[in-house]
Amino acid sequence: MEKFFHLKENRTNVRTELLAGLTTFMTMAYIIALNPNLLTNFMDPGEGLWKAVFMATCIASAIGTIMMAFYANKPFVMAPGMGLNSFFAVVVGNIAAITGTTYLVSFRAALCIILIEGILFLVLSIFNIREKIVHAIPLPIRLGISPAIGLMLLNIGLGSNAGIYSESGGPFYAMRDFFGALTPALGQEQMGSGYTNMVLNVVTMFVGLFVIIYLNEKGKKASVLGGMLVASLVYWGGEAIFLKTNPFASLQGASFVPPVKDMVELTLFKFDFGDFFSIGLFTAVTLIITFCMIDMFDTIGTLVGTASRAGMVDDEGNMPKMKEALLSDAVGTIAGALTGTSTVTTFVESAAGVEAGGRTGLTALTAGFLFLGCMFIAPIAALIPPAATSAALIYVGVVMLSGLQKINWNDISQIAPVALMLLAMPISGSIGHGIGIGMISFTVIKLMTGKAKEISVLTYIISALFLVKFFLIV
């Protein structure tokens, strides 16, 4: 272990790394079932395409993450990115409408985008172009990425992670609906029978959060994991006592056999370039550029932000082995395309493992093997309640806000772009979009204040590309 991961050099140990890997995995295990739901338009899980995407999610996540572990020796975990998978599903539907083909045929056509994107990223990473793009991001923006991600995690944890459905509709969310309701009576009226479940979710997430803080104050390395486990127990108990349901009912009749056959028959190496380019060359190129820009800056933002929180960056905000990390990310994307899923990218939930003490690739390796194991135990992983995940996301989000102290609050040319990024990232739900708004703002302010020479040519180019992305690409 020491030979591969240099544990002593990174001031960590095997136990801490294993617990950190488990912590990260538990905070993002939801992707295993949610990704195939989104990419197949919530088809019946018994259908072949759902099973194929499920397998692709597990395998591609494991490949990219294990690559990150051994090649970059970083504690970052990869999986099909949220937001990108929803966009992919919309693209599949549009291709089906344009070409008149089935969803499966359009799905194979859309996989061509992911393959081309992955290959482009691999080439850009090999020639250090992606690394130069990282360095072109102004230092104030780089310093602000970590707290901006923190706000986004807070928004996810309190705002959109645990949705409740009832006969009154849904989803209902804690911050928008429970805390937004003026009185409990109004909440009950709006949510119907879902109100009791909402109360259980809110109690669960805050119990988990307070347990995490308590354990952290006591110096326990596994504080995040411990809080999630306590939160899960609270939720399962609440389900049985107050909701009168069996929290483990989903295990009855569940299949633990990996659906390898479905993936091989439906998505493995199944690319349909003919149907993809039949939508028109301009549209095809536009889609590729859009996916590339979103993924590139989502990945860069996650790497820089999480590494900053872990103390893995120098005074200029640069992370050692950035090239290796970016190459690993590109390999993950290609693996996703080959097996049959949308863009695989570095997950922001990696911050949970970092906060649990993960500092090396052993954290990533642990999570990677857990993804492989989920091919066999997915029904068990699905038992982790979203509210328990919310507790971890809220805690990590709060901790990441500490990065704001590095910002020069006496310089409005730094404060304004960072403030806009802090707001844009959680609202848009995209790390890349948040960085884009921050960079555009930073560049414009420097130009207007007569400090144009302080900005590199590449920074101007990136800002211009974001302007095109936001205002011209349809």
C-alpha positions as a printed NumPy array, in Angstrom:
array([[  0.   ,   0.   ,   0.   ],
       [  2.769,   2.393,   0.942],
       [  4.54 ,   1.79 ,  -2.369],
       [  1.49 ,   2.647,  -4.466],
       [ -0.174,   5.384,  -2.433],
       [  2.586,   6.978,  -0.267],
       [  0.35 ,   7.012,   2.806],
       [  2.988,   8.311,   5.243],
       [  3.967,  11.129,   2.916],
       [  0.315,  12.195,   2.787],
       [ -0.081,  11.819,   6.566],
       [ -2.762,   9.163,   6.414],
       [ -3.201,   5.423,   6.976],
       [ -5.024,   2.447,   5.534],
       [ -7.952,   2.594,   7.977],
       [ -8.592,   6.286,   7.332],
       [ -8.424,   5.823,   3.566],
       [-10.797,   2.851,   3.584],
       [-13.331,   4.714,   5.716],
       [-13.007,   7.781,   3.482],
       [-13.653,   5.657,   0.398],
       [-16.724,   4.112,   2.007],
       [-17.94 ,   7.566,   3.045],
       [-17.629,   8.958,  -0.48 ],
       [-19.327,   5.918,  -1.931],
       [-22.261,   6.137,   0.474],
       [-22.847,   9.803,  -0.365],
       [-23.023,   9.033,  -4.096],
       [-24.472,   5.505,  -4.145],
       [-27.756,   7.047,  -5.299],
       [-26.265,   7.431,  -8.788],
       [-26.353,   3.661,  -9.318],
       [-30.139,   3.606,  -9.599],
       [-30.817,   7.254, -10.465],
       [-28.573,   7.336, -13.544],
       [-30.386,   4.502, -15.375],
       [-33.693,   6.054, -14.293],
       [-32.778,   9.374, -15.899],
       [-31.126,   7.981, -19.025],
       [-34.016,   5.637, -19.808],
       [-36.785,   8.117, -18.961],
       [-37.694,   6.143, -15.828],
       [-38.493,   2.966, -17.725],
       [-39.401,  -0.157, -15.779],
       [-36.154,  -1.449, -14.167],
       [-37.069,  -4.841, -15.574],
       [-36.5  ,  -3.564, -19.104],
       [-33.239,  -4.372, -20.845],
       [-31.984,  -0.827, -21.426],
       [-32.361,   0.08 , -17.74 ],
       [-30.299,  -2.952, -16.758],
       [-27.697,  -2.166, -19.423],
       [-27.251,   1.415, -18.191],
       [-27.132,   0.163, -14.608],
       [-24.204,  -2.102, -15.489],
       [-22.512,   0.632, -17.509],
       [-22.81 ,   3.014, -14.541],
       [-21.099,   0.576, -12.182],
       [-18.34 ,  -0.483, -14.6  ],
       [-17.49 ,   2.946, -16.057],
       [-17.463,   4.555, -12.598],
       [-15.119,   1.831, -11.353],
       [-12.758,   2.127, -14.334],
       [-12.392,   5.9  , -14.087],
       [-12.086,   5.85 , -10.305],
       [ -9.495,   3.05 , -10.226],
       [ -7.526,   4.894, -12.904],
       [ -7.627,   7.972, -10.668],
       [ -6.407,   5.851,  -7.755],
       [ -3.316,   4.35 ,  -9.367],
       [ -2.349,   6.941, -11.973],
       [ -3.076,  10.204, -10.139],
       [ -3.07 ,   8.902,  -6.534],
       [ -5.907,  11.263,  -5.649],
       [ -8.987,  10.6  ,  -3.467],
       [-11.429,  11.636,  -6.193],
       [-14.253,   9.359,  -7.294],
       [-15.977,   9.358, -10.664],
       [-19.454,   8.507, -11.899],
       [-21.898,   9.729, -14.579],
       [-22.367,  13.401, -13.78 ],
       [-25.695,  14.745, -12.6  ],
       [-27.012,  17.416, -14.937],
       [-25.028,  15.957, -17.795],
       [-27.099,  12.775, -17.632],
       [-30.364,  14.738, -17.669],
       [-29.102,  16.763, -20.635],
       [-28.093,  13.518, -22.35 ],
       [-31.636,  12.149, -21.909],
       [-33.076,  15.313, -23.461],
       [-30.674,  14.977, -26.405],
       [-31.726,  11.346, -26.891],
       [-35.367,  12.422, -26.992],
       [-34.603,  15.191, -29.492],
       [-32.667,  12.827, -31.761],
       [-35.611,  10.416, -31.669],
       [-37.984,  13.233, -32.638],
       [-35.741,  14.47 , -35.468],
       [-34.907,  11.075, -36.966],
       [-38.132,   9.22 , -36.16 ],
       [-36.17 ,   6.345, -34.62 ],
       [-36.741,   4.426, -31.392],
       [-35.353,   5.571, -28.043],
       [-32.758,   2.782, -28.109],
       [-31.474,   3.741, -31.557],
       [-31.316,   7.416, -30.542],
       [-29.553,   6.416, -27.32 ],
       [-26.828,   4.697, -29.345],
       [-26.555,   7.769, -31.563],
       [-26.139,  10.05 , -28.547],
       [-23.381,   7.807, -27.167],
       [-21.279,   9.028, -30.117],
       [-21.189,  12.475, -28.453],
       [-19.752,  10.991, -25.266],
       [-17.154,   8.968, -27.166],
       [-15.951,  11.976, -29.191],
       [-15.932,  14.139, -26.053],
       [-13.843,  11.579, -24.173],
       [-11.322,  11.223, -27.003],
       [-10.996,  15.02 , -27.301],
       [-10.375,  15.304, -23.574],
       [ -7.804,  12.525, -23.713],
       [ -5.873,  14.358, -26.452],
       [ -6.172,  17.722, -24.686],
       [ -4.934,  16.161, -21.44 ],
       [ -1.986,  14.401, -23.07 ],
       [ -0.791,  17.688, -24.574],
       [ -1.359,  19.584, -21.295],
       [ -3.986,  21.85 , -22.837],
       [ -6.571,  21.104, -20.135],
       [ -3.945,  21.805, -17.483],
       [ -3.172,  25.161, -19.117],
       [ -6.884,  25.947, -19.035],
       [ -6.855,  25.285, -15.283],
       [ -3.951,  27.727, -14.851],
       [ -5.793,  30.311, -16.962],
       [ -8.554,  30.517, -14.382],
       [ -7.744,  33.645, -12.304],
       [ -6.586,  32.95 ,  -8.737],
       [ -9.588,  34.629,  -7.032],
       [-11.932,  32.422,  -9.06 ],
       [ -9.911,  29.323,  -8.184],
       [ -9.992,  30.259,  -4.5  ],
       [-13.746,  30.813,  -4.697],
       [-14.532,  27.486,  -6.351],
       [-14.341,  25.473,  -3.123],
       [-16.808,  27.634,  -1.129],
       [-19.066,  27.899,  -4.19 ],
       [-19.171,  24.115,  -4.35 ],
       [-19.903,  24.189,  -0.638],
       [-22.97 ,  26.341,  -1.244],
       [-24.041,  24.011,  -4.021],
       [-23.735,  21.013,  -1.69 ],
       [-25.792,  22.863,   0.92 ],
       [-28.395,  23.597,  -1.723],
       [-28.481,  19.95 ,  -2.799],
       [-28.609,  18.64 ,   0.76 ],
       [-31.365,  20.98 ,   1.95 ],
       [-33.01 ,  21.7  ,  -1.354],
       [-33.139,  18.876,  -3.853],
       [-31.629,  15.66 ,  -2.514],
       [-34.607,  14.132,  -0.677],
       [-37.847,  14.601,  -2.605],
       [-41.2  ,  13.422,  -1.185],
       [-44.147,  12.309,  -3.303],
       [-47.751,  11.887,  -2.16 ],
       [-51.305,  11.977,  -3.494],
       [-50.889,  15.771,  -3.548],
       [-48.111,  15.472,  -6.111],
       [-44.461,  16.238,  -5.68 ],
       [-41.619,  16.141,  -5.325],
       [-41.701,  18.241,  -2.164],
       [-38.357,  19.358,  -0.735],
       [-37.237,  20.301,   2.769],
       [-36.105,  23.887,   2.194],
       [-38.631,  24.866,  -0.447],
       [-41.731,  23.214,   0.996],
       [-41.259,  22.168,   4.64 ],
       [-39.386,  25.253,   5.83 ],
       [-41.167,  27.341,   3.216],
       [-44.599,  26.513,   4.667],
       [-45.734,  29.144,   7.157],
       [-47.351,  26.637,   9.542],
       [-47.443,  22.85 ,  10.026],
       [-51.147,  22.956,   9.098],
       [-50.347,  24.578,   5.757],
       [-47.589,  22.051,   5.214],
       [-50.005,  19.188,   5.806],
       [-52.497,  20.743,   3.422],
       [-49.894,  21.11 ,   0.664],
       [-48.188,  17.731,   1.081],
       [-51.027,  15.467,   2.192],
       [-49.818,  12.114,   3.485],
       [-46.32 ,  13.066,   2.429],
       [-46.065,  15.508,   5.335],
       [-45.233,  12.759,   7.857],
       [-42.537,  11.455,   5.519],
       [-41.214,  14.993,   5.113],
       [-40.959,  15.423,   8.886],
       [-39.079,  12.118,   9.066],
       [-36.674,  13.272,   6.344],
       [-36.012,  16.613,   8.039],
       [-35.433,  14.987,  11.431],
       [-33.185,  12.38 ,   9.822],
       [-30.968,  14.867,   8.02 ],
       [-30.514,  17.099,  11.067],
       [-29.875,  14.194,  13.433],
       [-27.25 ,  12.961,  10.979],
       [-25.729,  16.45 ,  10.694],
       [-25.518,  16.973,  14.448],
       [-24.013,  13.5  ,  14.972],
       [-21.374,  14.237,  12.321],
       [-20.479,  17.523,  14.033],
       [-20.379,  15.845,  17.452],
       [-18.115,  13.028,  16.238],
       [-15.879,  15.515,  14.429],
       [-15.528,  17.579,  17.603],
       [-14.483,  14.395,  19.388],
       [-11.77 ,  13.88 ,  16.772],
       [-13.325,  10.797,  15.147],
       [-12.024,  10.22 ,  11.609],
       [-15.2  ,   8.402,  10.551],
       [-17.495,  11.231,  11.666],
       [-19.283,  11.597,   8.306],
       [-19.792,   7.865,   7.914],
       [-20.935,   7.539,  11.542],
       [-23.46 ,  10.342,  11.11 ],
       [-24.843,   8.757,   7.951],
       [-25.238,   5.389,   9.68 ],
       [-27.07 ,   6.947,  12.65 ],
       [-29.27 ,   8.929,  10.255],
       [-30.083,   5.748,   8.328],
       [-31.106,   3.969,  11.53 ],
       [-33.359,   6.895,  12.462],
       [-35.008,   6.846,   9.047],
       [-35.506,   3.065,   8.972],
       [-37.001,   3.181,  12.464],
       [-39.285,   6.052,  11.466],
       [-40.454,   4.171,   8.403],
       [-41.433,   1.177,  10.492],
       [-43.034,   3.131,  13.362],
       [-44.663,   6.166,  11.74 ],
       [-45.066,   5.256,   8.065],
       [-45.998,   1.638,   8.824],
       [-43.787,   0.36 ,   6.028],
       [-40.984,  -2.182,   5.934],
       [-37.733,  -0.279,   5.224],
       [-36.204,  -3.448,   3.814],
       [-39.151,  -4.515,   1.64 ],
       [-37.182,  -3.809,  -1.534],
       [-34.864,  -6.716,  -0.725],
       [-37.698,  -9.223,  -1.087],
       [-37.385, -10.842,  -4.482],
       [-34.526,  -8.55 ,  -5.482],
       [-32.088,  -9.939,  -8.022],
       [-28.398,  -9.977,  -7.137],
       [-27.254, -11.29 , -10.528],
       [-25.421,  -8.674, -12.648],
       [-27.32 ,  -8.076, -15.938],
       [-24.188,  -8.394, -18.086],
       [-26.144,  -9.867, -21.001],
       [-28.356,  -6.765, -21.348],
       [-25.355,  -4.447, -21.511],
       [-23.563,  -6.615, -24.079],
       [-26.624,  -6.829, -26.31 ],
       [-27.835,  -3.243, -26.053],
       [-25.09 ,  -0.719, -25.255],
       [-21.584,  -2.22 , -25.17 ],
       [-19.662,  -0.695, -28.13 ],
       [-23.039,   0.134, -29.731],
       [-22.453,   3.446, -31.539],
       [-24.743,   4.705, -34.309],
       [-22.815,   7.463, -36.087],
       [-25.201,   7.42 , -39.06 ],
       [-28.218,   8.505, -37.033],
       [-26.134,  10.913, -34.981],
       [-24.896,  12.911, -37.954],
       [-28.309,  12.707, -39.64 ],
       [-29.423,  15.481, -37.254],
       [-27.129,  17.833, -39.162],
       [-23.417,  18.609, -38.897],
       [-23.891,  21.975, -37.179],
       [-26.244,  20.528, -34.547],
       [-23.924,  17.569, -33.961],
       [-20.857,  19.788, -33.502],
       [-22.811,  22.17 , -31.244],
       [-23.861,  19.284, -29.002],
       [-20.28 ,  18.018, -28.764],
       [-18.965,  21.491, -27.843],
       [-21.715,  21.956, -25.245],
       [-20.994,  18.64 , -23.551],
       [-17.258,  19.361, -23.631],
       [-17.524,  22.782, -22.02 ],
       [-19.905,  21.691, -19.263],
       [-17.873,  18.586, -18.428],
       [-14.485,  20.307, -18.628],
       [-15.271,  23.033, -16.145],
       [-17.366,  20.786, -13.899],
       [-14.326,  18.504, -13.617],
       [-11.814,  21.322, -13.204],
       [-13.999,  22.97 , -10.58 ],
       [-14.441,  19.76 ,  -8.6  ],
       [-10.726,  18.915,  -8.701],
       [ -9.565,  22.399,  -7.745],
       [-12.264,  22.968,  -5.143],
       [-11.926,  19.614,  -3.406],
       [ -8.116,  19.633,  -3.582],
       [ -8.098,  23.123,  -2.066],
       [-10.171,  21.927,   0.874],
       [ -7.795,  18.975,   1.379],
       [ -4.7  ,  21.193,   1.317],
       [ -3.499,  19.622,  -1.931],
       [ -2.833,  22.909,  -3.74 ],
       [  0.064,  25.366,  -3.598],
       [ -0.118,  29.107,  -2.909],
       [ -1.15 ,  29.731,  -6.507],
       [ -4.056,  27.302,  -6.248],
       [ -2.389,  24.651,  -8.445],
       [ -2.784,  20.947,  -7.697],
       [  0.136,  18.532,  -8.232],
       [ -0.595,  15.729, -10.717],
       [ -3.429,  17.691, -12.278],
       [ -2.562,  16.199, -15.68 ],
       [ -2.86 ,  12.652, -14.342],
       [ -6.202,  13.468, -12.718],
       [ -7.546,  14.977, -15.944],
       [ -6.334,  11.976, -17.968],
       [ -8.126,   9.662, -15.546],
       [-11.289,  11.706, -15.992],
       [-11.008,  11.403, -19.78 ],
       [-10.546,   7.633, -19.535],
       [-13.682,   7.457, -17.362],
       [-15.687,   9.329, -20.001],
       [-14.492,   6.989, -22.756],
       [-15.291,   3.957, -20.581],
       [-18.785,   5.359, -20.084],
       [-19.304,   5.747, -23.818],
       [-18.028,   2.237, -24.563],
       [-20.248,   0.598, -21.954],
       [-23.321,   2.755, -22.444],
       [-23.749,   5.766, -20.161],
       [-23.46 ,   9.53 , -20.262],
       [-20.349,  11.536, -19.354],
       [-18.392,  10.104, -16.424],
       [-16.833,  12.906, -14.427],
       [-15.242,  13.622, -11.059],
       [-18.006,  13.765,  -8.458],
       [-18.351,  16.694,  -6.087],
       [-19.337,  14.181,  -3.379],
       [-15.642,  13.257,  -3.304],
       [-15.441,  16.138,  -0.837],
       [-17.168,  13.926,   1.747],
       [-14.325,  11.409,   1.613],
       [-11.74 ,  14.177,   1.739],
       [-13.419,  15.59 ,   4.831],
       [-13.307,  12.082,   6.338],
       [ -9.518,  12.151,   5.949],
       [ -9.008,  10.672,   2.483],
       [ -5.816,  11.984,   0.914],
       [ -4.617,   9.324,  -1.551],
       [ -5.722,   7.02 ,  -4.308],
       [ -6.574,   4.337,  -1.76 ],
       [ -9.747,   6.289,  -1.003],
       [-10.65 ,   6.229,  -4.686],
       [ -9.674,   2.565,  -5.02 ],
       [-12.016,   1.644,  -2.173],
       [-14.927,   3.457,  -3.803],
       [-14.053,   1.94 ,  -7.186],
       [-14.249,  -1.61 ,  -5.841],
       [-17.523,  -0.77 ,  -4.107],
       [-18.933,   0.297,  -7.481],
       [-17.914,  -3.068,  -8.907],
       [-19.453,  -4.796,  -5.911],
       [-22.71 ,  -2.978,  -6.532],
       [-23.188,  -5.046,  -9.652],
       [-24.057,  -7.759,  -7.138],
       [-25.435,  -5.813,  -4.158],
       [-27.22 ,  -2.845,  -5.724],
       [-30.472,  -3.57 ,  -3.811],
       [-28.556,  -3.197,  -0.531],
       [-26.838,   0.043,  -1.578],
       [-30.245,   1.435,  -2.53 ],
       [-31.356,   1.176,   1.122],
       [-29.313,   4.279,   2.082],
       [-31.997,   6.966,   2.555],
       [-31.506,  10.256,   0.685],
       [-31.942,  12.142,   3.968],
       [-28.828,  10.445,   5.382],
       [-26.911,  11.536,   2.291],
       [-28.243,  15.059,   2.81 ],
       [-26.698,  15.166,   6.284],
       [-23.257,  14.48 ,   4.827],
       [-23.693,  16.973,   1.985],
       [-24.805,  19.745,   4.357],
       [-21.856,  19.16 ,   6.667],
       [-19.296,  19.088,   3.871],
       [-20.883,  22.175,   2.318],
       [-20.543,  24.116,   5.568],
       [-16.911,  23.081,   5.973],
       [-16.021,  24.097,   2.416],
       [-17.235,  27.64 ,   3.057],
       [-14.061,  28.206,   5.066],
       [-12.247,  28.815,   1.781],
       [-13.81 ,  32.291,   1.666],
       [-11.221,  33.529,   4.163],
       [ -8.587,  33.318,   1.418],
       [-10.386,  35.921,  -0.716],
       [ -9.155,  39.513,  -0.598],
       [-12.313,  41.238,   0.642],
       [-10.807,  44.675,   0.139],
       [-10.645,  44.274,  -3.664],
       [-14.047,  44.669,  -5.323],
       [-12.636,  43.323,  -8.602],
       [-12.15 ,  40.013,  -6.763],
       [-15.225,  40.089,  -4.544],
       [-17.791,  40.721,  -7.286],
       [-16.873,  37.78 ,  -9.592],
       [-16.562,  35.403,  -6.628],
       [-19.901,  36.559,  -5.188],
       [-21.606,  36.003,  -8.538],
       [-20.042,  32.543,  -8.782],
       [-21.148,  31.729,  -5.216],
       [-24.716,  32.5  ,  -6.208],
       [-24.649,  31.078,  -9.737],
       [-23.267,  27.65 ,  -8.879],
       [-26.041,  26.45 ,  -6.549],
       [-28.813,  28.126,  -8.558],
       [-27.692,  26.702, -11.911],
       [-26.699,  23.371, -10.368],
       [-23.589,  23.407, -12.536],
       [-20.021,  23.944, -11.376],
       [-19.022,  24.759, -14.947],
       [-21.698,  27.415, -15.382],
       [-20.745,  29.003, -12.076],
       [-17.094,  29.203, -13.13 ],
       [-18.147,  30.622, -16.492],
       [-20.122,  33.479, -14.914],
       [-17.245,  34.17 , -12.532],
       [-14.674,  34.278, -15.34 ],
       [-16.785,  36.512, -17.573],
       [-17.354,  38.902, -14.68 ],
       [-13.69 ,  38.931, -13.708],
       [-12.581,  39.637, -17.289],
       [-15.124,  42.409, -17.907],
       [-14.327,  44.141, -14.598],
       [-10.579,  44.074, -15.338],
       [-11.207,  45.515, -18.8  ],
       [-13.436,  48.295, -17.478],
       [-10.974,  49.251, -14.723],
       [ -8.031,  49.559, -17.107],
       [ -6.299,  46.375, -15.957],
       [ -6.589,  44.409, -19.171],
       [ -2.893,  43.493, -19.174],
       [ -3.353,  41.518, -15.948],
       [ -5.379,  38.916, -17.855],
       [ -3.797,  36.206, -20.013],
       [ -4.814,  35.565, -23.605],
       [ -6.173,  32.127, -22.68 ],
       [ -8.369,  33.691, -19.987],
       [ -9.859,  36.01 , -22.621],
       [-10.484,  33.042, -24.918],
       [-12.187,  30.998, -22.189],
       [-14.385,  33.932, -21.181],
       [-15.349,  34.476, -24.823],
       [-16.233,  30.799, -25.215],
       [-18.501,  31.009, -22.184],
       [-20.204,  34.059, -23.679],
       [-20.838,  32.052, -26.843],
       [-22.041,  29.108, -24.762],
       [-24.5  ,  31.197, -22.751],
       [-25.84 ,  33.502, -25.475],
       [-25.336,  31.95 , -28.92 ],
       [-25.432,  28.14 , -28.711],
       [-29.007,  26.896, -29.088]])
